[in-house]
Amino acid sequence: MIRSFIAIDLEDEETKKNIIEFTDRLQQNQPRMKAVEPENLHLTVKFLGNIKESVAPQIYQILESKVNDKLFRGQTYEYQLKGVGQFRKYSIIWIDMKGEISFLQEVKDTVEEELNKQLHIRKDKRRKFTPHLTVGRLKSKRIDYKTFDSFKNIIQDHKDTAFGPFKVQKIKLKQSKLTPQGPIYSDLEY
């Protein structure tokens, strides 16, 4: 079994640098917050969970033929990473994506439709697709409540901060190996 997901990687080094400066500031306030490693920053299109190794090449081919070749067609779409938010009482810190979100929705819908039609992989109907980059995680049992108000203020102070461009050229099938030091992501290509 392969723990996998479908994503678009953040490639822009200057944008990564800006995000690191922000997450470093958060970690100074909450040292036990786990920042996402710069090489792991991505937009998740669909989390697949554990899939059979024999299915991975089929998923890869669907992504290449139905999304990368038909939707992207070698073009680059540029978005802006701007504004910070949180999910689940500050357990997930994220940066918002601004731009022509309808194209990303079309990518998501195509992925869902094709995987369901060809491989009977269930569509994710639980939540609305909200394109964002997760940049940090903080478990409630790890919160330093003495400095938590200032942590929330840092996030509030960055609600309109522009971190830089996010250029979208292709979608990837990724593997996630969980380790005690954090996840290790790699591209799956066939």
C-alpha positions as CSV (number, residue, x, y, z in Angstrom):
1,M,0.0,0.0,0.0
2,I,1.1,3.5,-0.8
3,R,-0.1,6.5,1.3
4,S,-0.8,9.1,-1.4
5,F,-2.3,12.3,-2.4
6,I,-2.7,14.5,-5.5
7,A,-1.1,18.0,-5.3
8,I,0.4,21.0,-6.9
9,D,3.9,21.9,-5.5
10,L,5.0,25.4,-4.5
11,E,8.1,26.0,-6.7
12,D,8.8,29.7,-6.2
13,E,11.8,30.0,-3.9
14,E,11.2,33.7,-2.9
15,T,7.6,32.8,-1.9
16,K,9.0,29.9,0.2
17,K,11.4,32.2,1.9
18,N,8.6,34.6,2.8
19,I,6.6,31.7,4.3
20,I,9.6,30.4,6.3
21,E,10.0,33.9,7.8
22,F,6.4,33.9,8.9
23,T,6.4,30.3,10.3
24,D,9.7,31.0,12.1
25,R,8.0,33.9,13.8
26,L,5.1,31.7,14.8
27,Q,7.5,29.0,16.1
28,Q,9.4,31.6,18.2
29,N,6.1,32.2,20.0
30,Q,4.9,28.5,20.0
31,P,8.1,26.4,19.8
32,R,6.1,23.2,19.6
33,M,4.2,24.3,16.5
34,K,5.3,22.1,13.6
35,A,6.0,24.1,10.5
36,V,5.7,22.4,7.1
37,E,9.1,21.9,5.6
38,P,9.7,24.2,2.6
39,E,10.2,21.3,0.2
40,N,6.8,20.0,1.3
41,L,4.7,23.1,0.7
42,H,1.9,22.3,-1.7
43,L,-1.8,22.7,-2.6
44,T,-3.6,19.4,-1.9
45,V,-6.2,18.7,-4.6
46,K,-7.2,15.3,-3.2
47,F,-6.0,13.1,-0.4
48,L,-6.2,9.4,-1.5
49,G,-5.0,7.7,1.7
50,N,-3.6,4.2,1.2
51,I,-3.8,2.9,-2.3
52,K,-2.7,-0.4,-3.8
53,E,0.7,-0.2,-5.6
54,S,-0.9,-1.6,-8.7
55,V,-3.4,1.3,-8.9
56,A,-0.8,4.1,-8.6
57,P,0.3,3.9,-12.3
58,Q,-3.3,4.1,-13.4
59,I,-3.9,7.2,-11.3
60,Y,-0.7,8.8,-12.7
61,Q,-1.9,8.1,-16.2
62,I,-5.3,9.6,-15.5
63,L,-3.7,12.8,-14.1
64,E,-1.4,13.1,-17.1
65,S,-4.0,12.5,-19.8
66,K,-7.1,14.1,-18.3
67,V,-5.6,17.0,-16.3
68,N,-2.0,17.9,-17.3
69,D,-2.5,17.3,-21.1
70,K,-6.2,18.4,-21.4
71,L,-6.6,21.2,-18.8
72,F,-3.1,22.7,-18.4
73,R,-1.9,22.1,-22.0
74,G,1.6,23.4,-21.1
75,Q,0.3,26.7,-19.7
76,T,1.2,28.3,-16.4
77,Y,-1.6,29.8,-14.2
78,E,-0.5,32.3,-11.6
79,Y,-2.1,32.8,-8.2
80,Q,-1.1,34.9,-5.2
81,L,-0.6,33.5,-1.7
82,K,-2.1,36.2,0.4
83,G,-3.6,36.2,3.9
84,V,-3.4,33.8,6.8
85,G,-6.1,31.8,8.4
86,Q,-6.6,28.9,10.7
87,F,-8.8,25.7,11.0
88,R,-9.9,23.9,14.1
89,K,-9.0,26.3,16.8
90,Y,-5.5,27.1,15.5
91,S,-4.5,23.5,15.0
92,I,-3.9,24.1,11.3
93,I,-2.4,27.4,10.1
94,W,-2.8,28.1,6.4
95,I,-2.2,30.7,3.6
96,D,-5.0,31.6,1.2
97,M,-4.8,31.5,-2.6
98,K,-6.1,34.4,-4.6
99,G,-6.8,34.5,-8.3
100,E,-8.9,32.6,-10.8
101,I,-10.0,29.9,-8.4
102,S,-12.5,28.5,-10.8
103,F,-9.7,26.9,-12.8
104,L,-8.5,25.1,-9.7
105,Q,-12.0,24.0,-9.0
106,E,-12.2,22.6,-12.5
107,V,-8.9,20.7,-11.9
108,K,-10.4,19.3,-8.6
109,D,-13.7,18.4,-10.3
110,T,-11.9,16.6,-13.2
111,V,-9.7,14.6,-10.8
112,E,-12.7,13.6,-8.8
113,E,-14.8,12.7,-11.9
114,E,-12.1,10.7,-13.7
115,L,-10.9,8.8,-10.7
116,N,-14.5,7.9,-9.8
117,K,-15.4,6.9,-13.4
118,Q,-12.3,4.9,-14.2
119,L,-11.2,3.5,-10.8
120,H,-14.3,3.8,-8.7
121,I,-12.5,6.1,-6.2
122,R,-15.1,7.8,-4.1
123,K,-15.6,11.6,-4.6
124,D,-14.8,13.8,-1.6
125,K,-18.2,15.3,-0.9
126,R,-17.6,16.2,2.8
127,R,-16.2,19.7,2.3
128,K,-16.0,22.5,-0.1
129,F,-12.7,22.9,-1.9
130,T,-10.9,25.8,-0.4
131,P,-7.5,26.2,-2.2
132,H,-4.8,26.9,0.5
133,L,-1.3,26.0,1.7
134,T,-1.1,24.4,5.1
135,V,2.1,26.0,6.7
136,G,1.9,24.8,10.3
137,R,0.2,22.5,12.8
138,L,-0.3,23.0,16.5
139,K,-1.8,20.3,18.6
140,S,-3.9,21.6,21.5
141,K,-2.0,19.6,24.1
142,R,1.2,21.4,22.9
143,I,0.0,25.0,23.2
144,D,1.9,27.3,25.4
145,Y,-1.1,29.2,26.8
146,K,1.1,32.0,28.3
147,T,2.0,33.2,24.8
148,F,-1.1,32.0,22.9
149,D,-2.7,35.5,22.7
150,S,0.3,36.9,21.0
151,F,0.4,33.8,18.7
152,K,-3.1,34.6,17.6
153,N,-2.2,38.3,17.1
154,I,0.7,37.3,14.8
155,I,-1.8,35.4,12.6
156,Q,-4.3,38.3,12.8
157,D,-1.5,40.7,11.8
158,H,-0.8,38.6,8.6
159,K,-4.5,38.3,7.5
160,D,-3.7,40.5,4.5
161,T,0.0,39.7,4.0
162,A,1.1,38.9,0.4
163,F,3.6,36.0,0.5
164,G,4.2,35.9,-3.3
165,P,3.2,34.0,-6.4
166,F,2.1,30.4,-6.7
167,K,2.6,29.2,-10.3
168,V,0.6,26.2,-11.3
169,Q,1.8,24.2,-14.3
170,K,0.9,20.6,-13.5
171,I,-0.7,18.3,-11.0
172,K,1.3,15.5,-9.3
173,L,0.7,12.1,-7.7
174,K,2.6,12.2,-4.4
175,Q,3.6,9.6,-1.8
176,S,3.7,10.4,1.9
177,K,5.9,8.4,4.2
178,L,5.3,9.2,7.8
179,T,8.3,9.3,10.0
180,P,8.9,10.5,13.6
181,Q,10.5,13.6,12.2
182,G,7.6,14.4,10.0
183,P,6.2,13.3,6.6
184,I,8.5,12.8,3.6
185,Y,6.8,13.5,0.3
186,S,8.0,12.2,-3.1
187,D,6.6,12.3,-6.6
188,L,5.2,9.1,-8.1
189,E,5.9,8.9,-11.8
190,Y,5.3,5.9,-14.1
